[in-house]
């Protein structure tokens, strides 16, 4: 069981306006919300705008590989 209702997730660049300028992040969101210009609310009640939309992958694949970056350094050190 995953925390997502959608069968697919889409990688998006998100922007949020603050009093100290814009904050930018990249993350995976449910594909039904991945439309440029959509406004999303996170758990902290911050509002994020979808700025760019990139790759779409099956939710099961993303959840299975979401921590792969932790092994990247060990695999790339000489």
C-alpha positions in Angstrom: 0.0 0.0 0.0 1.4 3.4 -1.0 0.5 6.9 0.1 -0.5 7.7 -3.5 -3.9 7.1 -5.1 -2.6 7.4 -8.6 -1.0 4.6 -10.7 1.6 7.1 -12.0 3.7 9.9 -10.7 5.2 12.8 -12.7 8.4 14.6 -11.8 7.7 18.4 -11.6 9.6 21.6 -10.7 7.6 23.5 -8.1 7.9 27.1 -7.1 6.7 28.8 -3.9 6.7 32.6 -3.3 8.0 33.7 0.1 8.8 37.0 1.8 12.5 36.2 1.0 12.1 35.3 -2.6 11.0 32.2 -4.5 11.8 28.7 -3.4 12.2 26.0 -6.0 12.1 22.2 -5.6 11.8 19.2 -7.8 9.6 16.3 -6.8 7.2 13.5 -7.8 3.5 14.3 -7.6 0.4 12.4 -8.7 0.1 12.7 -12.5 -3.5 14.0 -12.3 -2.1 17.2 -10.6 1.0 17.6 -12.9 -0.1 20.5 -15.1 1.9 23.7 -15.5 0.1 26.4 -13.6 -1.6 24.1 -11.1 -1.4 25.3 -7.5 -0.8 22.6 -4.8 -0.9 22.7 -1.0 1.6 20.6 1.0 1.3 19.3 4.5 2.6 22.6 6.0 -0.2 24.4 4.1 2.3 26.1 1.8 1.1 26.8 -1.7 3.3 25.5 -4.6 2.9 26.3 -8.3 3.8 23.6 -10.9 6.4 25.4 -13.1 7.6 22.5 -15.3 6.5 18.9 -15.9 9.0 16.2 -16.7 9.0 12.3 -16.8 6.1 10.1 -15.7 6.7 6.7 -14.1 4.6 4.0 -12.4 4.0 4.8 -8.8 5.3 1.4 -7.7 8.6 2.0 -9.4 9.1 5.5 -7.8 8.3 4.2 -4.3 10.7 1.3 -4.8 13.6 3.5 -5.9 12.9 6.7 -3.9 16.1 6.2 -1.7 18.5 5.1 -4.5 20.4 8.4 -4.2 21.7 7.3 -0.9 23.8 4.6 -2.6 25.1 6.8 -5.4 28.3 7.9 -3.7 29.3 4.4 -2.7 28.8 3.3 -6.3 30.8 6.2 -7.8 33.8 6.5 -5.5 37.0 5.2 -6.9 
